[in-house]
Amino acid sequence: MLSGDMEKRQQMKDDLQRCIDAHKDELHSLSRDIWSNPELAGNEKHAHDRLVRFFSQDQTWTVQSHYKLPTAFKASWGPVSGGVGDPVLNVGFLCEYDALPGIGHACGHNLIAEVGAAAAVGLKAALENQTELPLPVKITVLGTPAEEELGGKIELINAGAFADIDLVFMAHPAQQDASFHPCIIIEEMLVKYYGKASHAAAYPWEGVNALDAAVLAYSNISVLRQQLKPDWRIHGIIKHGGEKPNIIPAYTELEFYLRTPLLKDLCDLKAKAEACFRAAAGATGCQVEITAPTPTYYNILPNATLASLYESNGKALGIHFPEQPTSFCGSTDFGNVSFIVPGIHPFFYICTDALNHTEEYTEAAGAEKAQLYTLRTAKALSMTAVDVVCCPDLLKKVRDDFRLAKLKQK
Ligand SMILES: NCCCC[C@H](NC(=O)CCN)C(=O)O
């Protein structure tokens, strides 16, 4: 790398940091507004409108509201630099903004939206005056709703929203900073038992108890759990358990999440779980219906080059990456994105010991003190994008890593 090139990259990184700092109040007010108006997956109308307004106020962004999904959006900027006819390098940033039932932004998706917006605005500032980049560059921000439920990114993939994106960046709040954490595959099972109602005291022998089936199913799964591999997960709730103690429940409904690191393990786990659900139906005389209401979320593919660039940029900003992150291990529809576009989904600390999906985490995600960590994450992501757009060798390595990671999955 020529020293002039290094200087240019550093200059761009300084520009983006200055820009993010200059917008810090506006960015905080964006995430705080989303935090104050929590909306469930697929219903993020307020967050959608707020983010659309955020990008529309700068007329250099082309903004498409309701992009392919009612609460998704797209904001694009560029291309800038490069030669006529050169392929454009399209850098994507993702904003999530759905909340959880009852506990609001307990997963900090308001901060994911802020990171995506800040990183994109920062990269734009870094690119604005560049005339000699190796390729023309454009920026695409996608507002991707419904991560906690429904798999918004999967719907957007199927609708072609990622087709022209070359690199994709987002970051998720957690307990520690980590440039990579795999996240595991998840599939949902919805189980419905159909029995027969009867007066529970007068004619119990006439009833077929769907709640008994649900309880047995729950117990069967609990017994199964001790025979599962340590990194498999199965957990569920009884969503509908009957109407009244003196009516034998004719209908019950359970929702279970099944998770494994590998797809082939998921097939084994599904077969075992299904046997548990059917056995409960057999024992009680109920009919059972088992469906998968949402698409499978895949594991996140690693990208070693992006992860190492993110770590060195993060360290330059004072981020500490523990040697052995014990970070959060849920699932995300970003996994599916990572199979079609090279990308990175680091986790970041937000100045709390609280755990995701708790009321304490909701509190932390709206707090002023999370801002330093949120904006520093946005800067590190944006700086990583600068490295790749300025250096064709790095872009090639990112693409090679992507191909290799996919091959290793087979
Ligand atoms: N269809 C259910 C998907 C649940 C996804 C959820 N994701 C997270 O908690 C991570 C980020 N919000 C989960 O892992 O339970």
Ligand as a Chemical Component Dictionary entry (heavy atoms), coordinates in Angstrom:
data_LIG
# 
_chem_comp.id                   LIG 
_chem_comp.type                 NON-POLYMER 
_chem_comp.pdbx_formal_charge   0 
_chem_comp.three_letter_code    LIG 
# 
loop_
_chem_comp_atom.comp_id 
_chem_comp_atom.atom_id 
_chem_comp_atom.alt_atom_id 
_chem_comp_atom.type_symbol 
_chem_comp_atom.charge 
_chem_comp_atom.model_Cartn_x 
_chem_comp_atom.model_Cartn_y 
_chem_comp_atom.model_Cartn_z 
_chem_comp_atom.pdbx_ordinal 
LIG N1 N1 N 0 -38.888 -16.477 14.290 1  
LIG C1 C1 C 0 -38.267 -16.149 15.530 2  
LIG C2 C2 C 0 -37.001 -15.414 15.330 3  
LIG C3 C3 C 0 -36.367 -15.043 16.630 4  
LIG C4 C4 C 0 -35.144 -14.255 16.429 5  
LIG C5 C5 C 0 -34.558 -13.774 17.700 6  
LIG N2 N2 N 0 -33.473 -12.922 17.408 7  
LIG C6 C6 C 0 -32.800 -12.326 18.363 8  
LIG O1 O1 O 0 -33.101 -12.372 19.535 9  
LIG C7 C7 C 0 -31.573 -11.595 17.903 10 
LIG C8 C8 C 0 -31.781 -10.289 17.518 11 
LIG N3 N3 N 0 -32.944 -9.633  17.831 12 
LIG C9 C9 C 0 -34.062 -14.922 18.564 13 
LIG O2 O2 O 0 -32.918 -15.356 18.420 14 
LIG O3 O3 O 0 -34.835 -15.400 19.391 15 
# 
loop_
_chem_comp_bond.comp_id 
_chem_comp_bond.atom_id_1 
_chem_comp_bond.atom_id_2 
_chem_comp_bond.value_order 
_chem_comp_bond.pdbx_ordinal 
LIG N1 C1 SING 1  
LIG C1 C2 SING 2  
LIG C2 C3 SING 3  
LIG C3 C4 SING 4  
LIG C4 C5 SING 5  
LIG C5 N2 SING 6  
LIG C5 C9 SING 7  
LIG N2 C6 SING 8  
LIG C6 O1 DOUB 9  
LIG C6 C7 SING 10 
LIG C7 C8 SING 11 
LIG C8 N3 SING 12 
LIG C9 O2 DOUB 13 
LIG C9 O3 SING 14 
# 
